[in-house]
Amino acid sequence: MSGHSHAKTVKSKKEAGAKQRSQIFSKMNRLITVAVRGGGPNPETNSKLRMAIESARSFNMPNDNIERAIKKASGEREGEKLEEFVFEAYGPGNTALLIEGITNNKNRALGEVKKILSQYNGKLVQEGAIKWMFKRRGYATIELEAQNEELKDKEKLELTAIEAEAEDVVWNNNNLDIYISVENLEKVKKNLEEKGIKIESSGLEWRPKEEIKLDEKQKQSCQKLFEALDENDNVQDIYSNLKV
């Protein structure tokens, strides 16, 4: 996931070719495995697994694949050792980056990410140097065209989301990104669904406290970096303070 426009990312990955879909499903498998090992195989009691399943479904991962991943993860006592990471970095134009991932070898993942950054005018920084520029938030992305006729109006949809206790709303063309405190994510999602709103994707993210503007050339350099990082098997999400 590049930057922090979820609907745009999901749409591009839904349209990915067979090779890219295979990589995406592999990443989703890791996400599900980590969630199951951390909180058990029941999504009703394991919110991290519930979000992992929702994320996998947003990328059109078949239910059979999801169920196999859960069974495999819950049945493995030893299995492949996986650990999560968050690397902090600067990209082109001094953009601040948080790079989240899951790996079976953190040192190797660190080396690979460091190499990619150096190829695109970026660099890793010490822990804590970047993270303070971001805040952990819950999000839900809503596609305007996917709603029923009554809610296919931007103003109506936005007001309905606010009534459901969304704390902030941002339009990205015809997609509405809703931001919520981490502790209220599930409550607000339930409120949205009760009001008849169909949610495209949801989860937790790092949202920049402030965004920076870059010229078109620097933006393109950032996009190339995001794409290169996204192609790495260890990287799950990339967040930046770039204003898009």
C-alpha positions, -999 to +999 in steps of 0.1 A: +000+000+000+016+032-011+010+065+007-023+066+024-051+066-002-066+032+006-092+031-022-067+039-048-043+012-036-070-014-034-083-006-069-048-008-084-041-041-067-075-056-077-065-049-113-030-065-109-018-093-131-014-129-121+022-125-108+012-095-087-019-112-073+003-141-062+026-118-044-004-099-028-019-132-016+014-143-002+016-111+018-020-116+030-011-152+041+016-137+063-007-111+077-033-138+086-006-161+101+008-134+124-027-125+135-037-162+142-005-169+162-010-137+182-046-141+191-061-174+179-081-185+149-115-170+158-121-136+141-149-129+165-125-127+194-093-118+175-097-082+161-063-084+144-074-115+125-107-099+116-089-069+100-065-092+082-094-112+067-111-079+056-078-067+040-074-100+022-110-099+009-105-063-003-079-076-026-102-103-039-084-132-021-107-162-023-124-174+009-109-209+004-074-193+005-082-174+036-096-205+054-065-225+044-042-198+058-061-197+091-061-235+094-024-238+086-014-210+110-035-225+139-021-260+132+015-251+132+032-253+166+066-245+153+063-234+116+081-205+100+091-178+125+076-145+114+080-111+130+066-077+123+087-046+117+083-008+112+113+009+095+116+047+095+131+065+066+134+097+045+125+096+008+129+120-021+123+157-011+127+148+026+094+129+027+089+110+059+082+073+055+071+045+078+075+011+062+056-018+078+062-054+071+064-091+081+095-112+076+112-144+086+146-127+087+146-091+100+183-085+092+178-095+056+146-074+053+165-044+067+192-049+041+168-052+012+148-021+023+180-001+028+192-010-007+159+000-023+159+033-004+195+041-016+185+035-052+157+061-050+174+089-030+162+077+004+178+066+036+169+047+068+170+067+101+171+056+137+140+044+155+118+073+167+132+099+143+101+097+120+073+080+139+065+111+160+053+128+127+025+102+124-005+091+146-019+056+147-055+058+134-083+035+124-098+040+089-126+029+067-128+035+030-162+038+012-168+038-025-195+062-035-206+040-065-210+009-043-237+025-021-274+022-025-292+050-044-301+069-013-264+073-003-250+079-038-247+116-030-214+130-016-230+153+009-255+127+021-228+100+025-205+124+043-232+135+068-242+099+074-206+090+081-203+118+106-236+107+122-220+073+127-193+090+148-165+093+121-139+118+135-126+130+101-136+125+065-115+131+033-127+127-003-104+111-029-124+116-061-154+093-055-140+075-025-145+086+011-117+079+036-131+079+072-107+083+101-114+070+136-096+066+169-081+031+172-103+022+202-135+032+184-128+015+150-151-015+155-179+006+170-179+031+141-178+004+115-208-012+131-226+022+131-218+027+094-231-008+085-263-002+105-269+030+084-266+009+053-231+020+042-210-006+024-173-005+036-147-013+009-118-017+033-108-009+069-080-013+093-052+006+112-027+029+096-002+056+104-016+090+094+008+120+090+001+149+114+011+173+086+017+168+049+043+183+027+040+194-009+065+185-036+069+194-072+057+169-099+092+155-105+098+148-068+063+132-066+072+108-094+104+099-076+084+091-045+059+070-064+088+050-080+102+044-045+068+034-031+064+009-060+098-006-055+092-010-018+058-025-024+073-051-047+095-064-018+080-096-003+086-084+032+068-050+029+031-048+038+024-011+039+042+022+032+030+055+048+043+089+039+036+126+047+035+134+010+005+154-001-010+137-031 
